[in-house]
Amino acid sequence: MSPEDRREAIVQAALPLVLKAGANVTTSQIAAAAGIAEGTVFRVFKDKAELLDACIQRALHSDEEVARLAAIPADVSLEERLTAGVASFSGYLDRMWGVIGALRESGYQPRDEDHQKHKGPPIGMQQLSDAVAGLFGDAELRVDPELAARMLLGAVFTNRMGSGFGQTAAEPAAIVELFLHGALKGGTDE
């Protein structure tokens, strides 16, 4: 196994544990989940902080979601494409916020140099926005697809935040329905 593959395998094994225990997860638990000796963890990562930072970086990447969006067939309805896109983006947010929230709740304090790496928008956000813009295809829009994608993802973003405040989050289809058809019943004159 290449060093990059070994690193990725350890991070993938660590992510579910970090979601449950935050920074309180032990390197021996991670090693057991990865099926390796604990010493192997420290041959790949200089310390646990570097491993946790790699988990944050992995949680911020959107490669899998972008691939899912690219695989949505162009011949299904716009509502179906956008609903699948919203579901994928919601999963990304849940993963990203889950990892970061679990670390924060467990008292994790990133090193200053690690903290600087995480300033600004998450790594995968622009790629996701571009992929969602592509879902609009040749639909006739009032705005360009990039703006439409940002506005739709903004609705998803605030919807997912609501679930963190004890409110029920709307389902992807409901978000798309509201986004495409508005909140008013029976037209724009009411």
Sequence and secondary structure as in RCSB ss.txt:
>XXXX:A:sequence
MSPEDRREAIVQAALPLVLKAGANVTTSQIAAAAGIAEGTVFRVFKDKAELLDACIQRALHSDEEVARLAAIPAD
VSLEERLTAGVASFSGYLDRMWGVIGALRESGYQPRDEDHQKHKGPPIGMQQLSDAVAGLFGDAELRVDPELAAR
MLLGAVFTNRMGSGFGQTAAEPAAIVELFLHGALKGGTDE
>XXXX:A:secstr
  HHHHHHHHHHHHHHHHHHHGGG  HHHHHHHHTS HHHHHHHSSSHHHHHHHHHHHHH  HHHHHHHHTS TT
S HHHHHHHHHHHHHHHHHHHHHHHHHHHHTT    HHHHHHT SS TTHHHHHHHHHHHTTT   SS HHHHHH
HHHHHHHHHHHHHHTT     HHHHHHHHHH S SSSS  
